[in-house]
Amino acid sequence: MSSPMRISDAIRAQLRAVLLEESDLIEFLSHARREEIDGDAGALRCSGMLPVRRPWDPETFEPRQVQVDLRWVEEAWEVGAVRGLEPSPA
């Protein structure tokens, strides 16, 4: 996805909680499957598997099924929600 992206502080915090960076999410979005949300061409849901670092062993990764909701707002895609990144129980 080569268009500009807007990622809120809340989404950034969600990414940090599972040891991901914005660039990890943007890379995922460039390869994720996309579909319109409720027939709205200005809203997309991207889904796929995203490798997430294990909290107690950050050198290894576990695949997570992730869904990201995007909306086209003022010449950029805005990340509205990321589901599937909830931290694993210890």
Buried (B, 14 or more C-beta within 10 A) or exposed (E): BEEEBBBEEEBBEBBEEBBBEBEBBBEBBEEBEEEEBEEEEEBBBBBBBBEBBEBEEEEEEEEBEBBBBBBBEEEEBBBBEBBBBEEEEE
